[in-house]
Amino acid sequence: MSMDNDDEPVAPGSVGEPQHVDIVKYSRKDGRSNPRRPLFLLLHGWGSNEEDIADLMRYVAPYNDYASLRASMTVPGSERGMFGPGYTWFHRSLPQGEDLDRDGLAAATAVDEWVRANLSDEREVVTMGFSQGGMLAAHLLRINPERYRAAISLSGFLAPGLVPDSAPADNRLADMEKPVFHGYGTADQVVAPYEARAFDAWLDEHTWLRSRSYDGLDHAVSQAELSDIRQWLSDIDVTSGLM
């Protein structure tokens, strides 16, 4: 990943402290318009919010329900921005080492607890996130793989697992062949391509991976990537079948 910047905003509080989810944007009928299809759990990146990533659903799975979650921490200084506050799951935009393990576990635990409290056990769930959210979409499989149908990580990254029990289900996950889509740009200046390839290698050992890289794409999502995701979702029977 890119090196830490001393000028980078740092959210107040302690790394690894408990988090919570309070704000959620649902699709039609509070996420219950099509209960026969899996629900998408959407996770935004640094400085974004629950509205931005929800817009992707009309391209990848327009007939599936979704719940788009807002992170609990506000990016310092974003309150004065043109578009209002931006939010973050981690104290830094790209924490590294043990800080990433601790903040990643705290955020994933908060999301998993929200799922347990708000979704029926019978409802299948697909996680999808960008950047920080892409890390969390995969990390949820590392703490509770039995609960999630599949994961989509867009420009995500991997927690190193230096802190004991920060990814407690890794051994179970490796035997389950959970479908995962990992997409990233070859020109990403935030999450370096070598980090994306290392994430690919880990996912290939622990999941049923479909990986796609996109020439010239920076830290963003492209139409080609969205088309690939839509095809992959049909291939794994998430979006095919009756509406």
N, C-alpha and C positions, 0 to 999 in steps of 0.2 A: 504494500500500500504506500501511498505517498507519505513522506515524512511529516511528523507533527509540526505545525506552524505556531510559533509563540504568539502570533497575533490572532489565532483562531479563537472564536468565542467558545467559552466553556460554560456549560449549564451549571448552576449552583447545586450544591449537595455533594454527597459522597458516592464514589463509584461503587456500584453493586447494591446500593440501597433499594429497598422494595419499591416497586412501581405499581401503577394502577391504570385502568382504562375507564374513562368516564364519558367520553364523547364518541358516538358511533353514527355513521351515516348508513342507512339501510337502503336497499332497493325497494321495489314495489311491495306493498302490503307488509312492511316491516320485515322484509327478507323471507316471506312465507308465500310468495305467489306461485312457486313451482317446487314444492317440497320433494318431488320425485327425483329431482336433479341435485347434485352436490351444490352446497353453498360455498361461495368464494369468500375467504377471509383476507382482506386487503390491508397491506401494511406499507405506509409511505416512508420516504427517506428524510434526511436532514433538512430542516427548514421548510418542509412541505406540510401538508395536512390531508385530512381524509377525503376532501373533495377531489384533489388532483388525481390520485390513483384510481378513484372510482370511474373517472372518464374512460379508462382503458377498457372497461367491461363491455362497452358497446362494440368494440372491435374483436374481442376474443371470445366472449360468451354472453351474448345479449339476452339469452333466454334463461340464464341461471340467476338465482338470487345472489346477493352479496351483502356483507357487512364490512364497512370500511372504518377502521379504528384510528383514532387520533392518539398519538403519543402524549404522555403526561407532562413532559418537560418542554418549556418554551425556550427557543434559541435566543440568547441574550441579544438585545438590540433590535430584534425583528418586530417588536411592537410598534416601532416607528416606521416600518416599511410601507410601501405604497399599497400592498395587498394584505396588510394586517399581519398578525403574528405567524411565525413558522414554528414547528414543533420538532422534537427529537426524542428518539428512544434511548440515546446514549449521551453521556456528558460531553463527549467530543464527536465531531462528525465522523471521524474514522479512528476510534480508539485502537490500540494495538496491545498485543501480549496479554498479560493478566487483566488489564483494564477491560479489554474486549470480552474476555471470558466472563468477568463479573457483571458488566453491564448487559451483555448478551443474555446471560442466564436470568437476570432480574427482569428484563423486558419480556423474554419468552415466557417466563413463569406468569407474569401479569396477563399476557395474552391468553395463555392456556387456561388460567383461572377464569377469565372472562368467558371463554368458550364453554367451560364446564357450567358456569352459572346461567348462561343465556341461551344455549342451544341444546336441543334434545339429544340424547345419546344416539338416537337412531339417525340423525341428520349427518350425512357425509359432508366433509369439509375439505376444500382445497385451499392451501395457503398460496398467496401471491404477493410479492413485495419487490420494491425497487431500492437498490443501494442498501442502506441500513435495513429497510424492510425486506430486501432480498436475503440478507444474512438471517433475519428472523424467520422468514418463510421456511428456510432449511433447518434452522436451529430448533424449531418446534418439533421436527422429526427426531431431533437428538435428545429431547427430554420426554416426549410422549408420542412415539411413532404409531401406536395403536389407534390413536384418535383421528389421524389425518389421512385422507385418501391419496393425496398427491401434493407436490409443492412446485411453485414456479419462482425462480430466483432471477431477477433482472438486475444485472450489474451488481450482484451481491459479492460477499466475501466470507471467509471461513474463520471462525474463532479457533485459536490454536489448541485449546484444551490443556493449557498449562496449569490451570487451577483444578485441583481434584473435584470431581463430581459436578463440574460445570456443564458437562454433556453426558449425563448419566446413562443414556439409552443407546450409546453408539454401538455396543456389541449386539444388542437386540436388533437394531436397525439394519445391520449388515446382513441379517438372515431374512429380511422381510421383502426385499425387492420393491420398495416404494417408488412409484414413478416420480421423477424429478426432471423439470426442464430448467436448464441454465443457459441464459443468453447474455452476451457481453460484446462490447465493441473493441476492435483492435487498436483504436486511437483513444481509448479511455485515459484521461489525464488524472483521474481521481483514484480509481482502483486499477493499478497497473496490470497489463495483460499477463505478466508472469504470475501475479496473484490469482487471476482468473483461471489460469491453467492449473495452478496448484489446487484450487477449489474443485476444478474438474476432476483431477486425479483422485481427490478424497471422495467426491460424490460417486465416481465410477466404482470405487471399492465398497461403498456403503448403500447404494441405491440403484434403481433401474434408470439410468441417466440418458437423457437426450440433450446434448450440448450443441450450441450453435454460436459461432463467432461471426461478427459483421464487420467487413472491411471498411475502415474509415469512420466508423461510428464512435463518437465520444461517449461521455457518461450520460447516456440517453437511451430512449427506446425508439426503434424505427418501425415503419410500416411492414417491412419485410419480417422483422422479428414477431410482430403481432400476428402476421399471417402464419408463421411457423408454429406459434403457440396454438392458434386456433386449430390447425391441422393435427397437432399432437394431442390436444384435448379430445378431438374426435377419435383418434387412434386408440386412446385409452378408455374410451366410452364414458367420458365425463359430460360431453355435450351432444352425443348422438342419442338417438332414441326418441321417445315420445316427449312432447312439450307439455 
